Amino acid sequence: MKRFIYYFFVITIFSIVLSACNSGSSETKQNTQSERESLHKEVIEIHDAVMPKMRDINFVKRKLKDQIANGEIADSMIVIINEHIAELGSAEDGMMDWMKDFAKYQSIPDGQAVEYLSEEKIRISAVSDQMLSSLEEATNLLKNLEDQNEN
């Protein structure tokens, strides 16, 4: 009888410990899933906020190229315009490269997803910053060129 009580006690303790481990594991999985969903949403929000600027980038690039083709512009200004066109192109390429790379997200194992999304959030933030700053600088240059052409 003592042996029965001993085994019963051991099995009960083992079951409680095992149950506690599974409960913590489930909680950890749920927290990880929640963090994954939150990070994914943040990454997509950054992308969605800046993606429409691709159209603006193309428009400004085209207008800057038209300035070179249509205007009597000093060689030094042509160099500056071409630098802005190249920066806009680099910003476009950054977005296209990011989107191509982000397509890999679907194949990332659950255990690596949070780390991957954290890195992608940093990358898309950098792409966003590059797109917005290059667009702002090129737009200001274009406005100045158009103002000079009017005078």
FISETI-845214 format. One record per residue (C-alpha): residue number from 0; x negated, y, z negated. Coordinates in Angstrom, 1 decimal. Layout:
N
pt i = NUM, c1 = X, c2 = Y, c3 = Z
...
//
This chain:
151
pt i = 0, c1 = 0.0, c2 = 0.0, c3 = 0.0
pt i = 1, c1 = -2.9, c2 = 2.4, c3 = -0.8
pt i = 2, c1 = -4.3, c2 = 1.7, c3 = 2.6
pt i = 3, c1 = -1.0, c2 = 2.5, c3 = 4.3
pt i = 4, c1 = -0.8, c2 = 5.8, c3 = 2.4
pt i = 5, c1 = -4.4, c2 = 6.6, c3 = 3.3
pt i = 6, c1 = -3.8, c2 = 6.0, c3 = 7.0
pt i = 7, c1 = -0.5, c2 = 7.9, c3 = 6.9
pt i = 8, c1 = -2.2, c2 = 10.8, c3 = 5.3
pt i = 9, c1 = -5.1, c2 = 10.8, c3 = 7.8
pt i = 10, c1 = -2.7, c2 = 10.5, c3 = 10.7
pt i = 11, c1 = -0.5, c2 = 13.4, c3 = 9.3
pt i = 12, c1 = -3.6, c2 = 15.6, c3 = 8.8
pt i = 13, c1 = -4.8, c2 = 14.7, c3 = 12.3
pt i = 14, c1 = -1.4, c2 = 15.5, c3 = 13.8
pt i = 15, c1 = -1.3, c2 = 18.9, c3 = 12.0
pt i = 16, c1 = -4.8, c2 = 19.8, c3 = 13.2
pt i = 17, c1 = -4.1, c2 = 18.7, c3 = 16.8
pt i = 18, c1 = -0.8, c2 = 20.6, c3 = 16.8
pt i = 19, c1 = -2.5, c2 = 23.8, c3 = 15.5
pt i = 20, c1 = -5.2, c2 = 23.5, c3 = 18.2
pt i = 21, c1 = -2.6, c2 = 23.1, c3 = 20.9
pt i = 22, c1 = -0.6, c2 = 26.1, c3 = 19.6
pt i = 23, c1 = -3.7, c2 = 28.3, c3 = 19.7
pt i = 24, c1 = -4.6, c2 = 27.1, c3 = 23.1
pt i = 25, c1 = -1.1, c2 = 27.8, c3 = 24.4
pt i = 26, c1 = -1.3, c2 = 31.3, c3 = 22.8
pt i = 27, c1 = -4.7, c2 = 31.9, c3 = 24.3
pt i = 28, c1 = -3.4, c2 = 30.8, c3 = 27.8
pt i = 29, c1 = -0.4, c2 = 33.1, c3 = 27.4
pt i = 30, c1 = -2.7, c2 = 36.1, c3 = 26.4
pt i = 31, c1 = -5.0, c2 = 35.3, c3 = 29.3
pt i = 32, c1 = -2.1, c2 = 35.1, c3 = 31.7
pt i = 33, c1 = -0.7, c2 = 38.4, c3 = 30.4
pt i = 34, c1 = -4.1, c2 = 40.1, c3 = 30.8
pt i = 35, c1 = -4.4, c2 = 38.6, c3 = 34.3
pt i = 36, c1 = -1.0, c2 = 40.0, c3 = 35.4
pt i = 37, c1 = -1.8, c2 = 43.4, c3 = 33.8
pt i = 38, c1 = -5.2, c2 = 43.7, c3 = 35.6
pt i = 39, c1 = -3.7, c2 = 42.5, c3 = 38.9
pt i = 40, c1 = -1.0, c2 = 45.2, c3 = 38.6
pt i = 41, c1 = -3.6, c2 = 47.9, c3 = 37.9
pt i = 42, c1 = -5.8, c2 = 46.8, c3 = 40.8
pt i = 43, c1 = -2.9, c2 = 46.8, c3 = 43.2
pt i = 44, c1 = -1.6, c2 = 50.2, c3 = 41.9
pt i = 45, c1 = -5.0, c2 = 51.8, c3 = 42.7
pt i = 46, c1 = -5.1, c2 = 50.2, c3 = 46.1
pt i = 47, c1 = -1.5, c2 = 51.3, c3 = 46.9
pt i = 48, c1 = -2.2, c2 = 54.8, c3 = 45.7
pt i = 49, c1 = -5.1, c2 = 55.3, c3 = 48.1
pt i = 50, c1 = -4.2, c2 = 53.1, c3 = 51.1
pt i = 51, c1 = -2.0, c2 = 55.7, c3 = 52.7
pt i = 52, c1 = -5.0, c2 = 58.0, c3 = 52.8
pt i = 53, c1 = -6.4, c2 = 55.8, c3 = 55.6
pt i = 54, c1 = -4.1, c2 = 57.6, c3 = 58.0
pt i = 55, c1 = -5.3, c2 = 61.0, c3 = 56.8
pt i = 56, c1 = -8.9, c2 = 59.9, c3 = 57.2
pt i = 57, c1 = -8.3, c2 = 58.8, c3 = 60.8
pt i = 58, c1 = -6.6, c2 = 62.1, c3 = 61.5
pt i = 59, c1 = -9.4, c2 = 64.3, c3 = 60.0
pt i = 60, c1 = -12.1, c2 = 62.2, c3 = 61.8
pt i = 61, c1 = -10.3, c2 = 62.7, c3 = 65.1
pt i = 62, c1 = -9.9, c2 = 66.5, c3 = 64.5
pt i = 63, c1 = -13.6, c2 = 66.8, c3 = 63.6
pt i = 64, c1 = -14.6, c2 = 65.0, c3 = 66.8
pt i = 65, c1 = -12.3, c2 = 67.3, c3 = 68.7
pt i = 66, c1 = -14.1, c2 = 70.3, c3 = 67.1
pt i = 67, c1 = -17.4, c2 = 69.0, c3 = 68.6
pt i = 68, c1 = -15.9, c2 = 68.3, c3 = 72.0
pt i = 69, c1 = -13.9, c2 = 71.5, c3 = 72.3
pt i = 70, c1 = -15.9, c2 = 74.1, c3 = 70.5
pt i = 71, c1 = -19.1, c2 = 76.0, c3 = 70.9
pt i = 72, c1 = -20.7, c2 = 74.8, c3 = 67.8
pt i = 73, c1 = -24.3, c2 = 75.2, c3 = 66.7
pt i = 74, c1 = -26.4, c2 = 72.0, c3 = 66.6
pt i = 75, c1 = -26.9, c2 = 72.3, c3 = 62.9
pt i = 76, c1 = -23.1, c2 = 72.4, c3 = 62.4
pt i = 77, c1 = -22.7, c2 = 69.3, c3 = 64.7
pt i = 78, c1 = -25.1, c2 = 67.5, c3 = 62.4
pt i = 79, c1 = -22.9, c2 = 68.4, c3 = 59.4
pt i = 80, c1 = -19.7, c2 = 67.4, c3 = 61.2
pt i = 81, c1 = -21.2, c2 = 64.1, c3 = 62.2
pt i = 82, c1 = -22.3, c2 = 63.5, c3 = 58.6
pt i = 83, c1 = -18.7, c2 = 64.0, c3 = 57.4
pt i = 84, c1 = -17.4, c2 = 61.7, c3 = 60.2
pt i = 85, c1 = -19.8, c2 = 59.0, c3 = 59.1
pt i = 86, c1 = -18.8, c2 = 59.4, c3 = 55.4
pt i = 87, c1 = -15.1, c2 = 59.1, c3 = 56.4
pt i = 88, c1 = -16.0, c2 = 56.0, c3 = 58.4
pt i = 89, c1 = -17.9, c2 = 54.6, c3 = 55.4
pt i = 90, c1 = -14.9, c2 = 55.2, c3 = 53.2
pt i = 91, c1 = -12.7, c2 = 53.4, c3 = 55.7
pt i = 92, c1 = -15.1, c2 = 50.5, c3 = 55.9
pt i = 93, c1 = -15.2, c2 = 50.3, c3 = 52.1
pt i = 94, c1 = -11.4, c2 = 49.8, c3 = 51.9
pt i = 95, c1 = -11.4, c2 = 47.3, c3 = 54.7
pt i = 96, c1 = -14.2, c2 = 45.3, c3 = 53.1
pt i = 97, c1 = -12.5, c2 = 45.4, c3 = 49.7
pt i = 98, c1 = -9.2, c2 = 44.2, c3 = 51.2
pt i = 99, c1 = -11.0, c2 = 41.3, c3 = 53.0
pt i = 100, c1 = -12.8, c2 = 40.3, c3 = 49.8
pt i = 101, c1 = -9.8, c2 = 40.7, c3 = 47.6
pt i = 102, c1 = -8.0, c2 = 38.1, c3 = 49.7
pt i = 103, c1 = -10.2, c2 = 35.5, c3 = 47.8
pt i = 104, c1 = -8.2, c2 = 36.3, c3 = 44.7
pt i = 105, c1 = -5.7, c2 = 33.6, c3 = 45.5
pt i = 106, c1 = -8.4, c2 = 30.9, c3 = 45.2
pt i = 107, c1 = -10.0, c2 = 32.1, c3 = 41.9
pt i = 108, c1 = -9.5, c2 = 29.6, c3 = 39.1
pt i = 109, c1 = -7.4, c2 = 30.8, c3 = 36.1
pt i = 110, c1 = -10.4, c2 = 30.8, c3 = 33.8
pt i = 111, c1 = -12.3, c2 = 33.3, c3 = 36.0
pt i = 112, c1 = -9.4, c2 = 35.4, c3 = 37.1
pt i = 113, c1 = -9.6, c2 = 38.1, c3 = 34.4
pt i = 114, c1 = -13.3, c2 = 38.6, c3 = 35.0
pt i = 115, c1 = -12.8, c2 = 38.7, c3 = 38.7
pt i = 116, c1 = -9.9, c2 = 41.2, c3 = 38.4
pt i = 117, c1 = -12.0, c2 = 43.4, c3 = 36.1
pt i = 118, c1 = -14.8, c2 = 43.6, c3 = 38.7
pt i = 119, c1 = -12.3, c2 = 44.2, c3 = 41.5
pt i = 120, c1 = -10.7, c2 = 47.1, c3 = 39.5
pt i = 121, c1 = -14.1, c2 = 48.7, c3 = 39.3
pt i = 122, c1 = -14.7, c2 = 48.1, c3 = 43.0
pt i = 123, c1 = -11.4, c2 = 49.5, c3 = 44.2
pt i = 124, c1 = -11.8, c2 = 52.5, c3 = 41.9
pt i = 125, c1 = -15.1, c2 = 53.2, c3 = 43.6
pt i = 126, c1 = -13.5, c2 = 52.8, c3 = 47.0
pt i = 127, c1 = -10.7, c2 = 55.2, c3 = 45.9
pt i = 128, c1 = -13.2, c2 = 57.8, c3 = 44.7
pt i = 129, c1 = -15.2, c2 = 57.6, c3 = 47.9
pt i = 130, c1 = -12.1, c2 = 57.9, c3 = 50.1
pt i = 131, c1 = -10.7, c2 = 60.8, c3 = 48.2
pt i = 132, c1 = -13.9, c2 = 62.8, c3 = 47.9
pt i = 133, c1 = -15.0, c2 = 62.3, c3 = 51.5
pt i = 134, c1 = -11.5, c2 = 63.2, c3 = 52.7
pt i = 135, c1 = -11.4, c2 = 66.3, c3 = 50.6
pt i = 136, c1 = -14.8, c2 = 67.5, c3 = 51.8
pt i = 137, c1 = -14.1, c2 = 66.7, c3 = 55.4
pt i = 138, c1 = -10.7, c2 = 68.4, c3 = 55.2
pt i = 139, c1 = -12.3, c2 = 71.6, c3 = 53.8
pt i = 140, c1 = -14.9, c2 = 71.5, c3 = 56.5
pt i = 141, c1 = -12.2, c2 = 71.1, c3 = 59.2
pt i = 142, c1 = -10.2, c2 = 74.0, c3 = 57.7
pt i = 143, c1 = -13.3, c2 = 76.3, c3 = 57.7
pt i = 144, c1 = -14.0, c2 = 75.3, c3 = 61.4
pt i = 145, c1 = -10.4, c2 = 76.0, c3 = 62.4
pt i = 146, c1 = -10.5, c2 = 79.4, c3 = 60.6
pt i = 147, c1 = -13.7, c2 = 80.3, c3 = 62.4
pt i = 148, c1 = -12.2, c2 = 79.3, c3 = 65.7
pt i = 149, c1 = -9.2, c2 = 81.6, c3 = 65.1
pt i = 150, c1 = -11.5, c2 = 84.6, c3 = 64.5
//
